[in-house]
Amino acid sequence: MAVALARAGHRVVAASAVSQASLRRIAAFLPDARVRQPEQVVRTADLVLLTVPDDVLPDLVAGLARTEVPMAGKLMVHASGRHGLGVLDPAVRRGALPLALHPVMTFTGRADDVDKMTGISFGVTAPEPLRPVAEALVVEMGGESVLIADEMRGIYHAGLAMAANYLVTLVAASADLLREAGVANPARMLSPLLGAALDNALLLGDAALTGPVARGDAQTVAAHVDAIKAMAPQTLAAYLALARLTADRAIAAGTLTASDAQELLGALSGPLA
């Protein structure tokens, strides 16, 4: 975010970091920024980016608010998906101006991370008078603002975590099963399939459901359960949970009949009994 704003003409004057990896990133990507303690960064900057893990953010804000560092009129921007504006209340009581700008993208600390900002959505929560400021910052970073109500941040972030974080887990687990079957290059096999499935899901929603669960092929699903139980038992609970959720959605969408679902759900419940 700092690099993107620097490209838009902002001057990054200071940054704070603890790990060696983060310090190296500051040196590489923000060479003009001085490394300072968090309260010194706040003292120096007019716009402060708080880009720490979600669970760390409340204590960081509270700790900064307990210092004597001036905050009046400074923009305090956090990048947490989970939190809204309430987490910034200790700073707001000191006169800070709160914004929540969450980039909807996965970052790994690589040099090309900043290029991923172009065209992405930002989950924006801001007081009404500050919305134009929030939207301007998002545009400068190359993104598009999507307003999220403060009370909806939790369900908003859960939806993103299911889509992105759990997708990685799902694909990695699927690749493990294929390796068990002797597939030398699971990524090559999965790539076209996953690309098509993702495109269909985004375009058609539940109407894109295919496969043995959506068809009600209970015997096939039972065979899956047996194979996973024998060769990859650590994946069984996830398979069962996803199959049940898929069945529920297929029933609701009308692609799976109640009679077919009964036998299918029986196949799914057996191993857990």
VEXDREN-2710 file (C-alpha; in Angstrom, 1 decimal):
% VEXDREN-2710
k/r/px/py/pz
1/MET/0.0/0.0/0.0
2/ALA/2.8/2.4/0.8
3/VAL/4.6/1.6/-2.4
4/ALA/1.4/2.2/-4.4
5/LEU/0.8/5.5/-2.7
6/ALA/4.4/6.5/-3.3
7/ARG/3.9/5.8/-7.0
8/ALA/0.9/8.2/-6.9
9/GLY/3.1/11.0/-5.5
10/HIS/2.9/10.6/-1.7
11/ARG/6.2/10.8/0.2
12/VAL/6.7/7.8/2.5
13/VAL/8.8/9.3/5.4
14/ALA/9.0/6.5/7.9
15/ALA/8.1/2.8/8.5
16/SER/8.2/0.4/11.4
17/ALA/8.9/-3.3/11.3
18/VAL/10.1/-6.1/13.6
19/SER/11.0/-9.1/11.6
20/GLN/14.1/-9.2/9.4
21/ALA/11.9/-10.0/6.4
22/SER/9.9/-6.9/6.9
23/LEU/13.0/-4.8/7.4
24/ARG/14.4/-6.1/4.2
25/ARG/11.2/-5.2/2.4
26/ILE/11.4/-1.6/3.7
27/ALA/15.0/-1.3/2.5
28/ALA/14.1/-2.7/-0.9
29/PHE/10.8/-1.1/-1.7
30/LEU/10.8/2.1/0.5
31/PRO/14.4/3.2/0.4
32/ASP/13.7/6.8/1.4
33/ALA/11.7/5.8/4.5
34/ARG/13.4/5.9/7.9
35/VAL/12.9/2.9/10.1
36/ARG/11.3/4.1/13.4
37/GLN/9.3/2.9/16.3
38/PRO/5.5/3.0/15.7
39/GLU/4.9/6.1/17.8
40/GLN/7.7/7.9/15.9
41/VAL/6.1/7.0/12.6
42/VAL/2.8/8.5/13.8
43/ARG/4.6/11.6/14.9
44/THR/6.3/12.0/11.5
45/ALA/3.4/11.2/9.1
46/ASP/0.1/12.9/8.2
47/LEU/-1.3/9.5/6.9
48/VAL/-0.5/6.4/9.0
49/LEU/-1.0/2.9/7.6
50/LEU/-1.6/0.3/10.2
51/THR/-0.9/-3.0/8.4
52/VAL/-0.5/-5.6/11.1
53/PRO/-2.3/-8.9/11.6
54/ASP/-6.0/-8.5/12.6
55/ASP/-5.5/-9.8/16.2
56/VAL/-2.6/-7.5/16.8
57/LEU/-4.4/-4.3/15.6
58/PRO/-6.4/-3.5/18.8
59/ASP/-3.4/-3.6/21.1
60/LEU/-1.3/-1.5/18.6
61/VAL/-3.9/1.2/18.4
62/ALA/-4.5/1.3/22.2
63/GLY/-0.7/1.4/22.8
64/LEU/-0.2/4.3/20.4
65/ALA/-3.1/6.2/22.0
66/ARG/-1.4/5.9/25.4
67/THR/1.7/7.6/24.2
68/GLU/2.0/11.4/24.0
69/VAL/2.4/11.4/20.3
70/PRO/0.1/14.0/18.6
71/MET/-2.7/12.5/16.6
72/ALA/-5.1/15.3/16.0
73/GLY/-6.0/15.6/12.3
74/LYS/-3.9/12.6/11.2
75/LEU/-5.5/10.0/9.0
76/MET/-5.2/6.6/10.7
77/VAL/-5.8/3.9/8.1
78/HIS/-5.9/0.2/8.9
79/ALA/-5.9/-2.5/6.3
80/SER/-7.7/-5.2/8.3
81/GLY/-10.6/-7.0/6.7
82/ARG/-12.2/-8.1/10.0
83/HIS/-12.2/-4.7/11.8
84/GLY/-14.3/-1.7/11.1
85/LEU/-13.8/1.8/12.6
86/GLY/-14.4/0.8/16.3
87/VAL/-10.9/-0.6/16.6
88/LEU/-9.5/2.9/16.0
89/ASP/-11.6/4.5/18.7
90/PRO/-8.7/5.1/21.1
91/ALA/-6.9/7.1/18.4
92/VAL/-10.1/8.9/17.4
93/ARG/-10.5/10.1/21.0
94/ARG/-7.1/11.7/20.5
95/GLY/-8.3/13.5/17.4
96/ALA/-7.3/11.0/14.7
97/LEU/-9.4/10.6/11.5
98/PRO/-10.3/6.9/11.0
99/LEU/-10.4/4.9/7.8
100/ALA/-10.6/1.1/7.1
101/LEU/-9.2/0.3/3.7
102/HIS/-8.9/-3.5/3.1
103/PRO/-7.3/-4.5/-0.2
104/VAL/-9.0/-7.6/-1.5
105/MET/-5.9/-9.4/-2.7
106/THR/-3.4/-11.9/-1.4
107/PHE/0.1/-10.7/-0.8
108/THR/3.3/-12.7/-0.2
109/GLY/6.0/-10.1/0.2
110/ARG/7.2/-10.4/-3.3
111/ALA/8.3/-7.4/-5.5
112/ASP/5.3/-7.8/-7.8
113/ASP/2.8/-7.5/-4.9
114/VAL/2.2/-3.8/-5.7
115/ASP/1.3/-4.6/-9.3
116/LYS/-1.5/-6.8/-8.0
117/MET/-3.2/-3.6/-6.6
118/THR/-4.3/-2.5/-10.0
119/GLY/-8.0/-3.1/-10.6
120/ILE/-8.7/-4.8/-7.2
121/SER/-11.6/-4.0/-4.9
122/PHE/-11.0/-2.4/-1.5
123/GLY/-13.5/-3.0/1.3
124/VAL/-14.0/0.6/2.6
125/THR/-15.5/1.7/5.8
126/ALA/-15.3/5.4/6.6
127/PRO/-17.3/8.1/8.4
128/GLU/-19.5/9.9/5.9
129/PRO/-17.3/13.1/5.8
130/LEU/-14.2/11.1/5.1
131/ARG/-15.6/8.8/2.4
132/PRO/-14.2/11.1/-0.4
133/VAL/-10.8/10.9/1.2
134/ALA/-11.0/7.1/1.4
135/GLU/-12.2/6.7/-2.2
136/ALA/-9.4/9.1/-3.4
137/LEU/-6.7/7.0/-1.6
138/VAL/-8.1/3.8/-3.1
139/VAL/-8.1/5.3/-6.6
140/GLU/-4.5/6.4/-6.1
141/MET/-3.6/2.8/-5.2
142/GLY/-5.2/1.6/-8.4
143/GLY/-8.2/0.1/-6.8
144/GLU/-12.0/0.4/-6.7
145/SER/-13.9/1.2/-3.5
146/VAL/-16.7/-1.0/-2.2
147/LEU/-18.4/0.4/0.8
148/ILE/-18.9/-2.1/3.7
149/ALA/-21.1/-1.2/6.7
150/ASP/-19.2/-1.2/9.9
151/GLU/-21.4/-4.0/11.4
152/MET/-20.9/-6.2/8.3
153/ARG/-17.1/-6.3/8.4
154/GLY/-17.1/-9.7/10.1
155/ILE/-19.3/-11.5/7.6
156/TYR/-17.5/-9.7/4.7
157/HIS/-14.1/-10.9/5.9
158/ALA/-15.4/-14.4/6.5
159/GLY/-16.6/-14.6/2.9
160/LEU/-13.2/-13.5/1.6
161/ALA/-11.4/-16.0/3.8
162/MET/-13.5/-18.9/2.6
163/ALA/-12.9/-17.9/-1.0
164/ALA/-9.2/-17.3/-1.0
165/ASN/-7.6/-18.9/2.1
166/TYR/-9.6/-22.1/2.1
167/LEU/-9.2/-22.4/-1.7
168/VAL/-5.5/-22.7/-1.2
169/THR/-6.0/-25.5/1.4
170/LEU/-8.6/-27.2/-0.9
171/VAL/-6.3/-27.2/-4.0
172/ALA/-3.3/-28.3/-2.0
173/ALA/-5.2/-31.2/-0.5
174/SER/-6.6/-32.2/-3.9
175/ALA/-3.1/-32.2/-5.3
176/ASP/-2.0/-34.5/-2.4
177/LEU/-4.8/-37.0/-3.3
178/LEU/-3.7/-37.0/-7.0
179/ARG/-0.1/-37.6/-6.0
180/GLU/-1.3/-40.6/-4.0
181/ALA/-2.9/-41.8/-7.2
182/GLY/0.4/-41.5/-9.0
183/VAL/-0.1/-38.2/-10.8
184/ALA/3.3/-36.7/-11.3
185/ASN/2.2/-33.2/-12.0
186/PRO/-1.1/-32.4/-10.2
187/ALA/-0.9/-28.7/-11.0
188/ARG/-0.9/-29.4/-14.7
189/MET/-3.9/-31.7/-14.4
190/LEU/-5.8/-29.3/-12.1
191/SER/-5.2/-26.0/-13.7
192/PRO/-7.7/-26.2/-16.6
193/LEU/-10.3/-27.9/-14.5
194/LEU/-10.0/-25.3/-11.7
195/GLY/-10.0/-22.4/-14.1
196/ALA/-13.2/-23.6/-15.7
197/ALA/-14.9/-24.4/-12.4
198/LEU/-14.0/-20.9/-11.0
199/ASP/-15.3/-19.2/-14.1
200/ASN/-18.5/-21.2/-14.0
201/ALA/-19.0/-20.6/-10.3
202/LEU/-18.6/-16.8/-10.6
203/LEU/-20.9/-16.7/-13.6
204/LEU/-23.6/-19.2/-12.7
205/GLY/-23.4/-19.7/-8.9
206/ASP/-25.0/-22.9/-7.7
207/ALA/-26.1/-23.7/-11.2
208/ALA/-22.5/-24.5/-11.9
209/LEU/-22.5/-27.5/-9.5
210/THR/-21.4/-30.7/-11.2
211/GLY/-20.0/-34.0/-10.0
212/PRO/-21.2/-37.0/-8.0
213/VAL/-22.7/-35.0/-5.1
214/ALA/-24.7/-32.8/-7.4
215/ARG/-25.9/-35.8/-9.4
216/GLY/-26.8/-37.8/-6.3
217/ASP/-24.3/-40.6/-7.1
218/ALA/-24.3/-42.0/-3.6
219/GLN/-22.2/-45.1/-4.4
220/THR/-19.5/-43.0/-6.0
221/VAL/-19.4/-40.7/-3.0
222/ALA/-19.2/-43.8/-0.7
223/ALA/-16.2/-45.0/-2.8
224/HIS/-14.5/-41.7/-2.3
225/VAL/-15.0/-41.8/1.4
226/ASP/-13.5/-45.3/1.6
227/ALA/-10.5/-44.4/-0.5
228/ILE/-9.8/-41.2/1.4
229/LYS/-10.3/-43.0/4.7
230/ALA/-7.7/-45.6/3.7
231/MET/-5.1/-43.4/2.0
232/ALA/-5.5/-39.8/3.3
233/PRO/-7.5/-39.9/6.5
234/GLN/-6.4/-36.4/7.4
235/THR/-8.5/-35.1/4.5
236/LEU/-11.7/-37.1/5.3
237/ALA/-13.3/-34.5/7.6
238/ALA/-12.9/-31.8/5.0
239/TYR/-14.3/-33.9/2.2
240/LEU/-17.3/-34.9/4.2
241/ALA/-18.0/-31.3/5.3
242/LEU/-17.7/-30.0/1.8
243/ALA/-19.8/-32.8/0.3
244/ARG/-22.6/-32.0/2.8
245/LEU/-22.5/-28.3/2.1
246/THR/-22.5/-29.1/-1.7
247/ALA/-25.5/-31.4/-1.2
248/ASP/-27.4/-28.7/0.8
249/ARG/-26.8/-26.1/-1.9
250/ALA/-27.7/-28.6/-4.7
251/ILE/-31.0/-29.4/-3.0
252/ALA/-31.7/-25.7/-2.6
253/ALA/-30.9/-25.0/-6.2
254/GLY/-33.1/-27.9/-7.4
255/THR/-30.4/-29.9/-9.0
256/LEU/-30.5/-32.7/-6.4
257/THR/-33.8/-34.3/-5.5
258/ALA/-34.8/-35.1/-1.9
259/SER/-34.9/-38.9/-2.7
260/ASP/-31.4/-38.9/-4.2
261/ALA/-30.1/-36.7/-1.3
262/GLN/-31.3/-39.2/1.3
263/GLU/-29.1/-42.0/0.1
264/LEU/-26.2/-39.6/-0.5
265/LEU/-26.4/-38.1/3.0
266/GLY/-26.5/-41.7/4.3
267/ALA/-23.2/-42.4/2.6
268/LEU/-21.7/-39.2/4.0
269/SER/-22.8/-39.8/7.6
270/GLY/-21.7/-43.4/7.9
271/PRO/-18.0/-43.0/8.6
272/LEU/-18.6/-40.4/11.3
273/ALA/-21.0/-42.6/13.3
END
